[in-house]
């Protein structure tokens, strides 16, 4: 029955291989169970409730992707999107986390509508590739700054704004150790490199007395502190529209890139370059974001770590379903997340940031219309400590350069619409 439903044999796979691939994918992305609660807790959310919401949102997303689209793609609260949730929407702009959750829900609803009416393809295709690559790399720079700040490698300075922290600190040394462990293990093909690094650093912190061991298995924490706590009233104000649009476009870019990368590696991409069952995959992604917001977590999106499961032989949605089952089992291991200090996840953030910077290889730096807007995004996103402001300045810069150089044919309606929205935000905010 499983073979027929998921077309396992038809895609040249086996049930054993699909199960192994699902577990491999889970090991590669399980670091989100430690990082996501740690980041959202800084927004004032309950750590235990966010852990449960993370497990449930990831499990649901994986199940939807596997059952609806039959693709070996796993979902979980996205890296970068959770940082935007905490540091930009809540800390910088001053919205409550309840309002931020409502913004996530609205962005998921818009994503669903765009997917149902096939508008998503038009939006993605009409935005220039350099801006897409610049946004991905800019988020990487933003994550790197957060990681360095969390680890106290970069600290505030009244004279120079920022400066190098105390490199003799045990915490700083542990972050650097964790960072290099990840790359060493990843180089050797360890799909669980990030998870192993977090656990090793946490073990050392336990020996140093920075954290306390509270067991391995336990009844899952209560979801009540975050469940259905969305503030829809405050999220209906005009001032939050740029936030919703930013969440929407970040998820659009993230999901599109992941779907292409994973299906191409799995040999599932169609001859014309399109992703199989794309509308169903997008519906699964957007629905998971909406439900995730109701549960109490930031935007749920497709994970590029799914390529690790594909490398292990995963070719069908059964891989994603197995990964979702692993996230459900992880609910009973909440004590492990409680003993992980914040700095233990900083190495993982640095690692993800490094991977995101590789998108810069697709930018033609000799072309001013590509180089300048991308450079603006890279510089302004971390220095303004705002993903939205960095994206906005990049779009405005690109549109103005096309106008001033007489190359309007390189723009599109969507570029001008987004540039106008961000320009109005900067003028009237």
C-alpha positions, -999 to 999 in steps of 0.1 A, spaced: 0 0 0 28 24 9 47 15 -22 17 22 -44 6 54 -26 41 71 -26 52 55 -59 84 42 -42 93 15 -67 83 36 -96 109 62 -85 136 36 -81 136 36 -43 126 12 -16 108 14 17 140 8 37 158 35 18 129 60 23 129 54 60 166 58 63 165 90 42 137 104 64 158 98 96 189 113 78 170 145 70 158 148 106 193 145 119 205 171 95 178 197 105 172 187 141 193 216 153 162 238 148 147 221 179 174 239 199 179 271 179 143 281 173 131 281 210 163 299 220 157 327 194 120 331 201 125 331 238 144 363 233 111 378 220 95 370 254 79 337 244 78 306 266 108 283 257 90 250 264 58 261 245 79 272 215 97 238 216 64 220 213 51 244 186 84 238 167 80 200 168 43 201 159 47 227 131 76 207 116 57 174 118 26 188 102 46 205 74 65 173 67 32 153 66 15 177 43 44 178 19 47 140 19 10 132 16 0 160 -8 30 166 -30 48 133 -26 82 151 -24 111 142 -1 111 177 13 110 184 51 97 216 67 103 234 100 104 270 113 129 287 90 163 301 100 165 338 92 128 340 94 129 333 132 157 359 135 135 384 116 106 376 139 126 382 171 151 409 163 132 430 138 95 427 144 96 424 182 128 439 195 135 466 168 99 476 158 84 471 192 55 448 183 44 421 208 52 385 199 15 379 197 12 405 170 42 390 152 25 356 152 -5 372 136 17 388 109 32 353 103 -4 339 99 -14 367 74 18 361 54 10 324 52 -26 332 42 -13 354 14 12 327 3 -17 303 2 -38 326 -20 -9 333 -43 -3 296 -46 -40 288 -54 -42 315 -81 -8 307 -96 5 343 -89 36 330 -71 54 320 -103 48 355 -117 62 373 -86 93 351 -83 101 352 -120 97 390 -123 122 398 -95 158 399 -108 180 371 -98 207 394 -83 182 407 -58 172 372 -48 208 362 -43 216 394 -25 187 389 -1 198 353 7 234 364 14 222 395 33 202 373 57 234 352 61 253 383 71 224 392 95 225 357 111 263 359 114 260 392 133 234 377 156 256 347 162 287 368 169 267 391 192 252 361 211 286 346 216 301 379 227 327 377 200 314 411 188 304 435 216 292 471 218 318 499 220 310 536 228 340 546 206 337 524 175 301 512 178 313 475 178 345 459 187 361 425 194 350 408 226 371 389 251 385 359 232 398 344 264 362 338 276 353 301 279 320 308 261 337 324 231 361 295 228 333 270 230 314 288 202 345 288 180 350 251 189 315 242 179 317 262 147 348 243 135 335 209 147 305 214 124 326 220 93 350 192 102 321 167 105 302 181 75 334 177 54 334 140 64 298 136 53 281 137 88 245 148 82 241 154 119 272 176 122 252 206 136 234 185 161 266 168 173 283 202 177 254 216 198 254 185 220 292 185 225 293 222 234 263 217 258 281 187 274 312 209 280 290 237 294 274 211 317 309 201 330 317 238 335 285 244 355 270 268 329 240 245 325 222 218 345 212 183 335 175 177 340 170 144 323 165 131 288 129 120 286 98 139 300 62 147 292 61 175 266 58 210 280 25 228 279 16 245 246 -8 269 264 15 299 267 16 303 229 -14 284 215 -39 307 198 -22 338 213 -22 358 181 -31 395 183 -51 399 151 -64 434 161 -30 450 163 -18 432 131 -46 448 111 -29 482 112 -14 497 81 21 500 97 25 462 98 19 457 60 57 460 52 63 433 79 38 409 64 51 415 28 87 410 40 77 377 57 58 367 25 87 374 1 113 358 24 92 326 25 86 328 -13 123 330 -21 133 304 5 107 279 -6 113 283 -43 150 279 -40 147 248 -18 121 231 -40 143 236 -71 175 225 -53 160 193 -37 140 181 -67 170 187 -90 193 167 -68 167 139 -65 163 138 -103 126 146 -100 127 179 -118 108 178 -151 124 183 -185 112 219 -188 128 227 -155 96 229 -135 91 213 -101 66 183 -100 34 189 -80 45 225 -74 10 239 -65 5 211 -39 40 217 -25 33 254 -21 -1 247 -5 16 224 20 43 251 28 18 280 33 -6 259 53 22 248 76 31 285 82 -5 293 91 -9 264 115 26 271 130 16 306 138 -16 293 156 6 269 176 32 296 185 62 297 162 76 318 134 72 310 97 75 273 88 92 267 55 110 241 33 145 231 45 174 227 21 188 201 45 163 178 28 191 173 2 208 151 29 179 127 28 179 127 -10 216 119 -9 207 89 13 183 77 -14 150 95 -6 128 100 -37 92 102 -24 70 118 2 75 89 25 109 104 33 91 136 45 65 116 64 93 97 83 110 130 91 77 143 105 73 113 127 108 119 141 97 154 150 67 140 169 90 116 188 113 146 196 85 160 218 95 137 246 131 149 246 124 185 258 148 182 288 177 181 263 167 215 248 164 231 283 201 223 291 214 238 259 229 273 266 223 300 241 259 302 230 259 265 221 236 274 191 258 303 180 281 280 160 251 266 142 240 301 132 274 309 119 274 277 99 241 285 83 252 320 76 283 308 58 262 285 36 238 313 27 267 335 16 275 310 -12 246 325 -32 269 355 -41 286 333 -67 256 339 -89 261 377 -89 280 392 -119 301 417 -100 313 435 -132 277 446 -138 269 477 -118 232 471 -119 239 438 -101 268 447 -79 256 479 -63 221 468 -51 236 435 -38 263 454 -20 237 478 -5 217 448 8 249 431 22 260 463 40 227 477 52 209 445 64 234 437 93 243 474 100 207 485 103 200 452 121 169 449 99 162 424 72 133 445 59 153 477 57 181 460 39 157 445 13 139 478 9 171 497 2 182 471 -23 150 473 -43 150 511 -42 187 512 -54 180 487 -82 150 506 -95 168 540 -94 199 527 -111 178 512 -139 160 545 -143 192 566 -143 211 544 -167 182 540 -191 178 503 -186 142 501 -176 138 469 -196 157 451 -168 130 460 -142 94 447 -138 62 459 -124 67 440 -92 101 456 -87 86 491 -89 57 482 -67 80 468 -40 104 498 -43 75 522 -40 62 504 -9 96 505 8 102 541 -2 68 551 13 78 533 45 111 552 48 94 585 41 64 583 63 74 558 90 
